[in-house]
């Protein structure tokens, strides 16, 4: 199998660790180790020096899987497979799909959610949002065919910040059940709804023929732990996922698993920390949007730490982004890396230094011809 270049990651590789100002980060402010260990009430941190640095269980530490299951209503520890989040996408697509299958996927999106299927030899139909960046169920219905095998969804959505209602998510599940379609649900921004009454359940709790992906990278601000998980109530499917993992990472990092247990035991604190940063930053970026409304077409997202504003400018968005990072060191992510035709950029507002970055961005705007 030949894998196509991951355009977003290649773009990030150029600037993520060289540009001084990141305005497209998809995660929340990363925690430092001391901050996480200070939350530890179970004594895990004090035992770090005694942790055996050997192989770990393929499915993941049992205590970790127990904590993960507490995020669900119908998932047991046996329904959890821990791994690297990106690995979870790659494994799932290879287990579920064969050449010639038809797949429907939310778009734009994280490239591997549809690219792996394309590279396997599948035909992928893209479920795109309307001009207001809302996903319509009627559009999804039109894309489903008699041979549709998999529906890939991502809510809260990256990069738009869009969110289905609970009723709409139920319609998606009912539609999939009616057509015997498996759902792969990327839920990496789960619990990041700004209004808790809009919080969506995990699809793996709603539908037996589904796989949900979640992890510590976005909501928990712990991307450096490289720890995520798949959940499914389909035991045969779970066995196939584990079998494929034998050819990727085999097992997880022992230290990351222990730190992950701490984070999940203190999930309310960690999630509220991220939401607090986001709510503060939203006020800042909405002020910027108001001041630049003639070219910066902003729509406040409903969840997550990213948004996808449209730019009404005279030059290409790619040229704009490259000029901005070269002159001011501010990295923005252009729509091109998503293969999306509309002139948008991904804005990240989960980092604490957003006010400083917006000041530099504002200086560029004043000095440049848009």
C-alpha positions, -999 to 999 in steps of 0.1 A, spaced: 0 0 0 14 34 -10 4 63 12 -1 98 -2 18 127 15 -1 142 45 -3 178 34 -12 193 67 16 175 86 41 184 59 31 221 62 33 219 100 67 203 98 80 234 80 69 259 106 56 244 138 90 244 156 105 274 138 78 300 136 76 319 169 38 325 167 14 296 161 -21 306 151 -32 273 138 -25 249 166 -54 224 170 -48 214 206 -54 232 239 -25 247 259 -2 217 266 2 209 302 36 206 318 45 175 337 45 192 371 11 206 365 -3 171 358 15 155 387 1 181 411 -34 168 402 -24 132 412 -44 121 442 -38 83 438 0 82 443 8 72 408 34 100 404 53 90 435 58 55 420 74 66 388 108 55 398 95 19 402 77 16 369 91 -13 349 100 -1 314 91 -33 297 64 -42 272 28 -34 282 -5 -51 275 -15 -48 238 -50 -35 246 -36 -11 272 -32 -9 310 -63 -23 326 -66 6 350 -63 30 321 -90 12 301 -112 12 332 -109 50 334 -117 54 297 -148 33 301 -161 58 326 -164 84 298 -192 62 283 -226 47 292 -223 13 274 -186 8 270 -167 -17 292 -129 -19 296 -130 -48 272 -144 -25 246 -114 -2 247 -81 -5 227 -55 21 236 -30 33 209 -17 64 192 -46 84 179 -33 85 143 -26 48 145 -62 43 154 -74 58 122 -49 38 101 -57 5 118 -95 10 115 -95 19 79 -73 -11 70 -95 -34 90 -128 -21 77 -122 -14 41 -112 -32 9 -105 -19 -26 -137 -9 -44 -157 0 -12 -177 32 -11 -170 56 18 -187 88 29 -166 112 50 -171 147 65 -149 172 46 -128 192 50 -111 172 77 -80 155 91 -65 140 59 -61 104 71 -98 102 78 -104 99 41 -69 96 25 -62 61 38 -95 49 23 -85 65 -10 -51 49 -10 -66 15 -2 -86 19 -34 -120 30 -21 -142 57 -36 -148 85 -12 -178 109 -13 -173 141 7 -200 154 31 -193 191 30 -208 219 51 -229 247 37 -218 283 34 -225 288 71 -203 258 79 -232 236 90 -235 200 80 -269 191 66 -284 156 71 -302 160 37 -267 163 20 -256 131 37 -286 112 26 -279 121 -10 -244 107 -8 -253 73 5 -254 45 -21 -265 8 -20 -228 -2 -17 -218 24 10 -198 5 35 -184 32 59 -194 66 71 -166 87 86 -178 115 108 -160 141 130 -180 161 156 -171 185 171 -156 191 137 -120 199 128 -114 225 113 -148 243 113 -158 238 150 -193 228 137 -214 205 158 -245 184 151 -274 185 175 -282 154 195 -312 149 173 -291 152 141 -265 127 155 -294 103 162 -305 107 126 -270 99 113 -270 67 135 -305 57 124 -295 63 87 -264 41 91 -283 13 108 -310 14 81 -284 9 54 -261 -14 74 -232 11 73 -204 11 98 -196 44 114 -161 56 123 -165 86 146 -135 109 152 -143 124 187 -110 139 194 -127 172 206 -153 154 227 -164 174 259 -153 206 242 -188 219 235 -190 255 250 -226 248 261 -228 216 281 -264 211 271 -251 206 235 -227 179 245 -228 149 222 -227 113 233 -201 89 219 -213 71 188 -199 39 202 -225 42 230 -253 47 204 -245 22 177 -231 -13 179 -217 -12 144 -193 17 151 -158 27 162 -152 59 182 -118 76 184 -108 97 214 -76 106 232 -56 130 253 -42 152 225 -69 180 221 -94 182 250 -68 172 276 -39 193 263 -15 163 264 -5 156 228 30 147 239 18 115 256 7 102 222 -22 84 239 -56 77 224 -81 49 221 -107 32 200 -140 20 215 -164 -5 200 -190 -29 213 -184 -52 183 -162 -79 197 -153 -94 164 -142 -60 151 -122 -54 183 -103 -86 178 -94 -76 142 -82 -42 154 -59 -58 181 -46 -82 155 -37 -54 131 -20 -34 159 5 -63 162 20 -48 130 21 -12 142 31 -3 177 23 -36 194 18 -19 228 19 15 244 45 36 263 44 25 300 50 60 314 23 76 291 -2 51 303 4 60 339 2 97 332 -30 91 312 -46 75 342 -39 106 363 -54 128 336 -86 107 333 -90 105 371 -89 143 371 -109 148 339 -132 175 352 -103 196 363 -84 191 330 -114 197 308 -124 228 327 -89 241 324 -90 238 286 -125 253 283 -115 283 305 -86 291 282 -108 288 251 -136 310 265 -111 337 274 -95 335 239 -128 335 221 -135 371 234 -101 382 220 -105 367 186 -141 379 182 -128 414 189 -102 409 162 -129 396 138 -151 427 145 -122 451 138 -114 433 105 -149 423 94 -144 436 59 -120 408 50 -120 383 80 -153 365 77 -157 350 112 -183 325 125 -180 315 161 -177 278 164 -198 257 188 -171 235 202 -134 229 201 -103 250 200 -103 258 162 -123 277 137 -123 281 99 -129 317 89 -132 328 53 -108 354 39 -121 380 15 -87 391 1 -72 399 -33 -44 374 -33 -45 336 -28 -48 324 8 -16 304 4 4 335 -6 -11 353 23 -2 326 48 34 322 34 39 360 35 26 362 70 49 335 84 79 348 65 75 384 76 61 381 111 66 345 121 29 339 125 17 305 112 -18 301 97 -30 270 80 -44 277 45 -74 258 30 -50 242 4 -37 217 29 -72 203 31 -77 202 -6 -107 225 1 -117 249 -26 -131 278 -5 -107 305 7 -105 297 44 -78 294 71 -77 273 103 -74 294 134 -64 278 167 -73 296 199 -65 270 226 -31 285 235 -25 310 263 -4 333 242 -32 340 217 -34 378 226 3 382 219 -1 364 185 -31 384 176 -12 416 182 16 405 158 -11 395 133 -28 429 136 5 446 129 9 426 97 -26 435 86 -19 472 91 13 470 72 1 448 43 -21 451 13 -49 425 15 
